Amino acid sequence: MRMNRPVHGGTNIAELRSLGLRTDDVLDFSASVNPLGAPRGMMQAMSRVNLAAYPDTECIALREALAARLGVSAAQILVGNGSTELIHLTARAYLDAGERAVIFTPSFGEYEAACRMQGARTLNIAASEATGFAWDIADAARQITEQSPSVAFLCNPNNPTGRYMSADDVRRVADALPDGGLLLLDEAYLPFVEAQWNSLPLLDLGNVALLRSMTKDYALTALRLGYMLAPPDVARHVRAYQYSWSVNGLAQAAGIAALADGGHARNGRNAARAAKRYLTDELDALGLRYTPSDANFVLVKVGNAGALRHTLLKRHRIGVRDCASFGLPEYIRIGMRTLNDCKRLVAALREVLENRD
């Protein structure tokens, strides 16, 4: 059976070629990463990697660096080729054909893709525009208790809405799971949240795993690097499904160097906050509705999102995320870039909207 691949942000090389464009020609707001780019020292750290040597299959040095930073045991950490690999590994480890998984939607398409590849049945707990894309947690807990899923996938803050669920609400979701069930809490965009709560105590519940993405907070997008924080038995169980040398030596070296640059993620969060403040003010001036976001992106209602995206790309060489694949065909998602980049986007949006009207 042929399966459709999930749609993601980032430039589509084939599409750009069809328009006579190159990647360097496009100002890309469709991906949501640190607007400052990768930390200094990345290239130097990677230049010291012996390309003729196999990478460490256990990612020991990187896990130790993460453990020291976070105050957890290295046994609680599993490093992956991006957090997407860890999503698929978790599905392989916890879902057999016909078993049930819960996905809080609208959200990242890889959750459903991972479940589908395992032949699992999915229950979507959907948030709607009418509620500002906030979930009814009492109803969600009731459905989880009734359906008894093996895994629940929850993105916090959520992609693409930017909604950030409270600690109490996340615990209610975890508590509703059956014995042996797992809550996979995807925190890829957590570094950009201003008022964060500490999710590490959730690991003590025994049925929660946290996903984090160095791709996002350190802009290591081309290298693919993420990690899972979990009880040691969960980490070992998921690790058993990971193929050898999943995380290459360049990514491991870059991750260690990134962690040594303590201020980069914080500075990126500050830059994203300033850009988002400017952008949302301008969206208000343009009369465009958007969902308040705790992440480094904004979900904006524009009408025909696909047409607007195409016009911005073709006429202005600016990329935004069309959210039709999330089931939101009237919305685009705008990832934060530098303030100057956002000014260029606003000018382009103004021109497109004026011509459309």
Secondary structure, DSSP 8 states (H G I E B T S, - for coil): --------SS--HHHHHHTT--GGG-EE-SS---TT-S-TTHHHHHHTS-TTS---TT-HHHHHHHHHHHTS-GGGEEEESHHHHHHHHHHHHH--TT-EEEEEES--HHHHHHHHHTT-EEEEEE--GGGTT---HHHHHHHHHHH--SEEEEESS-TTT-----HHHHHHHHHHS-TT-EEEEE-TTGGG-SS----GGGGGGSSEEEEEEHHHHS--TTT--EEEE--HHHHHHHHTTS-TT-S-HHHHHHHHHHHH-TTHHHHHHHHHHHHHHHHHHHHHHHT-EEE--SSSEEEEE-SSHHHHHHHHHHHH-EE-EEGGGGT-TTEEEEE---HHHHHHHHHHHHHHHHHH-
